[in-house]
């Protein structure tokens, strides 16, 4: 069963723990650009980060259907990726960098 928009909104706000400016600054780093899948261009996660910044700067009532769909995708990705946490210190890992591209810094948990 698909989640309703209130559930997506609540989970998105809980999981995306980076502020828009913080996420924008992260997306400019070499670390951000070094992870994720891409076809010789921008990675999916990096593109997602840009979309998340836009979503976070949009009022809930003004979100488009496409933005709601993307928010649900972000929630699913973060939940799946968090479950794959590697052992040991994760501060300088591709795992953390990938999550941060999707707006979640696991060191803030």
C-alpha positions in Angstrom: 0.0 0.0 0.0 1.3 3.4 -0.9 2.0 5.9 1.8 -0.3 9.0 1.9 1.2 12.4 1.6 1.2 13.1 5.3 3.3 10.0 6.0 5.7 10.9 3.2 6.0 14.5 4.5 6.7 13.3 8.1 9.3 10.7 7.1 11.0 13.1 4.6 11.2 15.8 7.3 12.6 13.2 9.8 15.2 11.6 7.4 16.4 14.6 5.4 18.4 16.1 8.3 20.5 18.5 6.2 19.4 22.2 5.8 19.1 23.4 2.2 22.2 25.7 2.5 24.2 22.8 4.1 23.2 20.4 1.4 24.0 23.0 -1.4 27.5 23.4 0.1 28.0 19.7 0.4 27.0 19.2 -3.3 29.9 21.5 -4.3 32.5 19.2 -2.7 34.7 16.7 -4.5 33.5 14.0 -2.0 29.9 14.6 -3.1 30.7 14.4 -6.7 32.9 11.2 -6.2 30.0 8.8 -5.3 27.0 7.4 -7.0 26.0 6.0 -10.4 26.1 8.2 -13.4 26.3 7.9 -17.2 29.3 10.2 -17.5 27.4 13.1 -16.0 25.8 13.9 -12.7 25.1 11.0 -10.4 21.5 10.1 -9.4 22.3 11.1 -5.8 23.8 14.4 -6.7 20.8 15.3 -8.9 18.6 14.1 -6.0 20.3 16.6 -3.7 19.5 19.5 -5.9 15.9 18.4 -6.1 15.8 18.1 -2.3 17.1 21.6 -1.8 14.2 22.8 -4.1 11.6 20.7 -2.2 12.8 22.0 1.2 12.5 25.6 0.0 8.9 25.0 -1.2 5.8 25.3 1.0 4.0 22.0 1.5 0.9 23.2 -0.2 2.9 24.3 -3.3 4.7 21.0 -3.9 4.0 19.4 -7.3 3.0 15.8 -7.8 6.5 15.1 -9.2 8.0 16.6 -6.0 5.8 14.4 -3.8 6.9 11.4 -5.9 10.5 12.3 -5.4 10.1 12.8 -1.7 8.7 9.2 -1.5 11.7 8.0 -3.5 14.1 9.8 -1.1 12.5 8.2 1.9 12.8 4.8 0.4 16.4 5.3 -0.6 17.5 6.6 2.7 15.8 3.8 4.6 17.3 1.1 2.4 20.8 2.7 2.4 20.8 3.2 6.2 20.2 -0.6 6.6 23.5 -1.2 4.7 25.6 0.6 7.3 29.2 -0.7 7.2 31.1 -1.6 10.4 33.5 0.9 11.9 34.0 4.6 11.5 31.7 5.8 8.7 32.8 9.5 8.7 34.9 9.3 5.5 33.1 6.6 3.6 31.3 6.4 0.3 28.3 5.1 2.2 28.0 8.3 4.2 28.8 10.5 1.2 26.0 8.8 -0.8 23.5 9.4 2.0 24.5 13.0 2.3 23.8 13.5 -1.4 20.3 12.4 -0.6 20.1 14.9 2.3 20.8 12.6 5.2 24.0 12.9 7.3 24.1 9.7 9.4 26.5 11.3 11.8 23.6 13.5 13.0 21.6 10.4 14.1 
